């Protein structure tokens, strides 16, 4: 029996697939978690008009307090580092921000519920 070049025999293909699948799932979960966290952040706002947002971006927002909701799907060192850097950016800008941090612990239904709470 002759095996075509570039194709593995069937008895080795199953071993190869089982070692690659967890890495793909891990990457997919990390990407999904980051997407949910970013969606949760974009759903939050100060409820003001566009004019108010531009004045605070120009540096006229001193003394104003903001509330930012963070919806994190899972705990992961990369996501935790991104959250910490995000919070530090507000502190470096000199803004007074209260963070409402929520973690869904890997449950998509809980993440959706958290996002709905932030949006209302």
N, C-alpha and C positions, 0 to 999 in steps of 0.2 A: 504494500500500500504506500502510495506516495502522498506526502503532505505538501500543500501549496506553500510557497514562501510567504512569510509574514503572518501565517495563521498558526495558532497554537493547537496542539492536539486537544480533543474534547476533555480528557481527564485532567488537564492543567488549567483549562479555561475557568472551571468552577472555583478553583482556589484563587485565581487572579481576581475574579469578580468579587468574592467575599472580602478581600482585603481592600478593594477600592471603594466599595459602597459606603462604609462608615465615614470615610473622609469626605465623600460627596455630600452625605447627609449632614455632617458637621458644618461644612461650608454653607450649605443651604439654610440650615438653622441659624447660623450666624448672620447671614444676609437677611433672612426674614426678620430676625430680631432687631437688627439695625434699621430696617425699613419701618417696622412698627414704632420703634423709638423716635425716628425722625417724623413719622406721621403724627405721633402724639405731640411732638414739639411744635409742628406747624399749625396744629389745631388750636394752640393756645395763643391768646393775644391779650392786650390790655383793654379791649373793648372801646377804644377811642377812635376818633376820626383819623383820616389819612393825614390831615394837617398836623395833628398832635404827634403822630409817629415821625413825621419828617422833622419837627422841631426837636424831639428828643434825640434823633439821630444826628442832628447838627450840634448837639451838646447842650440844648436847652432843657434837658430832663432832670437836672439836679433837684433833689428833694422829692422826686416822684418815686413811689414804690410800685414795683411790678411783681406779679405772680406768674411763675412759669411752671407748667406741669411737665413732668418727665415720665413717659410710659416706656418701661423697659421690659421686653419680653422674657429675657433670661438673664441670670447673672453670669458674666463672662469677663475675664480680664480686659479684653479689647473694648467691650462695651462700657465697662466700668471706667476705663481710662478716658474714653470719649466723653462720658458724662462729666467726669471731673474736669476735663479740659474745657468743656462747654460752660460749666459753672465758673471756672477761673476767668474766662473771657469777660463775663459780666462784672466780676470783681475788679479786674484790670481796667475796665472801662469806667469804673467809679459809680456804677448803678446800684441802687438798692433793690435787690431781688429776693423774693421768697420762693423757694423751690418746693413744689409738691411732687415728691418722688414716689412712684408706684412701680412695683415689679410683679408681673403676671406669673412668674415661676414656670414659664414654658407652656402655659395654657392659653391658647388662642382666644377662647371665649372670654376669659378674664381680661385679656388685653383689649378686646373689643369693648367690653363693659367699661374699662378704665377710660378708653378714648371717648366713649359716649358721655361719661361723667365730666371729662375735661371740656367737651364741646358745649355742654349746657351751662 
